[in-house]
Amino acid sequence: MTDSVNGLRPKLIKGIPELDVPSIEPLPYGTVKVRSAPGTRAKVEANLTNVQIWGLSSYKLLEMKPNLPKNRFVFRLNIPRIECKGDYDVDLNVLILRYKGNGPFRGNLTNIDVEVLVKGKIEKINGKNHMQLSKMLMHIGIGTAHFILDELFSR
């Protein structure tokens, strides 16, 4: 199974049109919303749009645990480095710094640990059993993250 996941890498880089799977280099991600936790002193609200991500194809599969009787799979991956770019719109209030603005951003994240739980259900199609994926949960840990917000204080 590990060989199968690693063998997917070239197909994921190009995309799999017949399955509506886009290329992951770069991966268009759309919008990311960042909000500070309720009750914290610092207020951070940011919308990242037009996000594109590079580097996902450098993943290293660390572990794969299939549980076929329960139609579940757990994967653990590490991605050494991801680079991204897009546009930001931010509203922040930290101590005495208050800022609202927008512009382009770029960033990189390193040492990303990902744990994925995939659940499925068996469906018969043309007399054969097929697993349809019904749920996917992810936990992502980031080693370091660096972002550059262009035009942050130019307004």
N, C-alpha and C positions, 0 to 999 in steps of 0.2 A: 504494500500500500504506500509506503514511504516513497518508493521508486515512482509510483504513479503520480503522486503529488509533485515530486521534483520534476517528473517528465512533463508536467503541465506548463512549466515555466515558459518554454518557447511559444506555446499557444496563447498564454496569457499576455505575453509581450505584444503579439500581433493582434490579439482579440479572436473571438470565436463567433463570427457573424450569425451562423446557423442557430446558435443558442442565445443570441442577443447579449453576448458577453463582450464589453468593450475592451480595447487595449488598456493595459495598466501602465503603459509608458508613453506619454503621461496619462494619468487617470484624471478625467474631469470629475471633480467632486461636488461642484455647485456651491452650496451655502453651509457655513459653520457658524453657529451662534454660541457666544461665550458670555456667561453671566456669573457674577460673583454670588457666593452662597448667601441666602437670606440671613440677616442678622450680623453680617460682617461690617466692619467700619469702612472698608474700601468698597466703593461702588465701581464695578467694571461691567460695561455692556459693550459688546463688540459683535458686529456682523462681518464675517469674511465671505465675500462673494467671488464668483468666477474662479474658484480655487482649482488649481491644477497641481498634481503631485507626481514627482519622479522618484524612482528608487525602490518601489515596491517589489520589483522582480529580483532584488538581491536577497529576498527572504531566505532564511535557513530554517528548515523544518527540524525542530528539536525533539518533538514527541507527537505520536498519534495514537490515540486509544479508541478503537472502535468497540461499540457495545451493540452488536447486531441484534440480539434479542429485543433490545429496547429501541432500536433504530436511532441510535445516538453515536456521535463521533466527537471526540475532543482533540483539538490540535493545539500544540504550543509552537510558536514561531518566534524568531528574532529577525528584525530588520536592522542592519547596521546603520543605515543613514537614509533619510528621506529629505528631499528638497521640495519646496512648494512656493507658489506665487499666486497672487490674486489681488483683490481690492479689499480695503477695510473701511468701516464706518464705526467710529468709536466714541463712547461717552464715558469718561472716567472721572472719578473724584477720589483721590488718595491723599490723605493728610491735607495739605494746603494746595495741592495741584488739582486744578479742575480743567478739563479739556474736552472739547467736542471737535471732531474732524474726520476727514476721510482722505483716501489716496491709495496708491498701490503699496503692496507689501511683498516681501519675500522672506523665506525662512528655511531653517533646517532643523531637523530633529535627529538625535542619534540614540542608538541602543534601545530600540523600541521592542518591548516584549509584548506579544499578543497571545491571548488564550481565547480560543473559539470553541463554542459548543454549538453543534449543528444537530437539530432534531428533524426526523422525517417520519413519513408514514408510507406504508406499502399500498400501492394501487395496482390493480390488474389492468394492463393495456394489451390488447390483442392476445389475451391468454397468458401473458408473461408478467411476472411481478416486477414492478419498478418502484424505486424509492423517490417520492416527491418530498422535497425539502419544505418543512413547514415553519421552522423557527431557527434563527441564528442569534446567539448572544455572544458579545465580545467584551473582553476586559483588556485594556491597553495600558501599559506602563511605559513612560517615556524617561529615558536617562537624562538627556539635556535637550533644551529647546532654545533656539535663538531666532528672533524675528527682527526685521528692519522695517519700520513703518515710514516709508518715504513721505515727504511733505507734512510730517507730523506737526511741526510748529511754524510752518510757512504761511499760515492764514492769519 
